[in-house]
Amino acid sequence: MQVPLLDLKAQYQTIKEECLRVTREIYESQSFILGPHVEALEKEISAYCSTRYAVGVSSGSDALMLSLMAGEIESGDRVIVPPYTFFATAGAVSRLGAIPVFADIEPDTYNISPDRIETVIKKMPVAMRRTLKAVIPVHLYGQCADMDPVLNIARENNLMVIEDAAQAIGSEYQKRRAGSMGDFGCFSFFPSKNLGGFGDGGIITTNSQALYDRLKILRVHGSDPKYYHRYIGGNFRLDALQAAIVSVKLKYLDQWTAARQKNAQTYRRLFEEAGLAGIIRLPVEKQTRHIYNQFVIELPDRRDELRRYLSEKGVGTEIYYPVPLHLQECFADLGYQAGDFPVSEHAAGHTLALPVFPELTCEQQSYVVRSIKEFYA
Ligand SMILES: *Cc1c(COP(=O)(O)O)cnc(C)c1O
């Protein structure tokens, strides 16, 4: 049996006519950049995320960088990020000449630990603390970080909060939507995310009129009006085609999320029945709405071997992420060492993402769990 990690073709078949219709509309209009489709999507996403504003941008990575720019993060400033996340979370900070400061994650949710953030801040010399400007909690795998303590620490230390919600559209923390709690919420429409376009794209949410105005100006090279440049911005624009496709898909998002959640429950039952629940750690649900962008299990040992075994059996898996950011070659000059963030390092060595996409069948899930049982037997 073949069980891919993700099967976008199955999903496309269900929305094909609508996608072709909006695509044709845009071809006929020959108007491709920003414009009414992007504005419509911005309204829909801000409503979906319960924020006042949204600004469509070129990718999730650019959403992070543009938010940092709008927050006036500059060269030499410091920004706290978790070491266990997709590269862009810290990459965006470094690209502005600012310095990522890592704080380890919680062992159960893999999200940034508020206690670790506090420790990192306390350990900073006073002069360095003055350069600390922001924190980027990541809502990893579709579950919100523990935001109340993060927001409290940020308030006490006068830090901006940029939510990296690239994996978490629709997830909730105590009934509050991802992207609505910090100064900015950053989302990605990369095709493999739970709400993906037909290419690169992203969006930033905010509740602040002033930040919204800045984001919109920075998105178009800092010009306001056209050809009069107030800031040094960049080209961070979203395509009409991507916006139109994402608008089509947004209508189905809750339905797809429900299917992901159901698949997660099915895995729990199957792992329990297979007697594997004691050996393998299943995702720990701490927040009110986990949207299961990924279903990530933690294994006692032989993770890479299991992954190869499953691949031979036709089961697609992925390792998010094999090397924590503090140990990446490009960040060597930050001066971190192996052992600095043991929880992140452990997660990087022991976790494996299983297929959880909405169209996954019960038979496929049984096959995945049976194959894992065979391996450990
Ligand atoms: C995907 C992702 C990004 C980057 O989004 P792109 O649209 O691929 O640039 C940033 N942060 C996290 C946590 C992600 O998963």
The ligand as an SDF file (V2000), in Angstrom:
LIG
                    3D

 15 15  0  0  0  0  0  0  0  0999 V2000
    6.7350   27.0680    6.4450 C   0  0  0  0  0  0  0  0  0  0  0  0
    7.2250   27.8360    7.5980 C   0  0  0  0  0  0  0  0  0  0  0  0
    7.7670   29.1160    7.4620 C   0  0  0  0  0  0  0  0  0  0  0  0
    8.0680   29.7360    6.1270 C   0  0  0  0  0  0  0  0  0  0  0  0
    7.0360   29.8280    5.2310 O   0  0  0  0  0  0  0  0  0  0  0  0
    7.3400   29.9290    3.6540 P   0  0  0  0  0  0  0  0  0  0  0  0
    6.0370   30.3380    3.0750 O   0  0  0  0  0  0  0  0  0  0  0  0
    7.7940   28.5920    3.2000 O   0  0  0  0  0  0  0  0  0  0  0  0
    8.3950   30.9580    3.4520 O   0  0  0  0  0  0  0  0  0  0  0  0
    8.1180   29.8050    8.6000 C   0  0  0  0  0  0  0  0  0  0  0  0
    7.9890   29.2620    9.8230 N   0  0  0  0  0  0  0  0  0  0  0  0
    7.4890   28.0230    9.9940 C   0  0  0  0  0  0  0  0  0  0  0  0
    7.3540   27.4870   11.3830 C   0  0  0  0  0  0  0  0  0  0  0  0
    7.1020   27.2600    8.8900 C   0  0  0  0  0  0  0  0  0  0  0  0
    6.6330   26.0240    9.0730 O   0  0  0  0  0  0  0  0  0  0  0  0
  1  2  1  0
  2  3  1  0
  2 14  2  0
  3  4  1  0
  3 10  2  0
  4  5  1  0
  5  6  1  0
  6  7  2  0
  6  8  1  0
  6  9  1  0
 10 11  1  0
 11 12  2  0
 12 13  1  0
 12 14  1  0
 14 15  1  0
M  END
$$$$
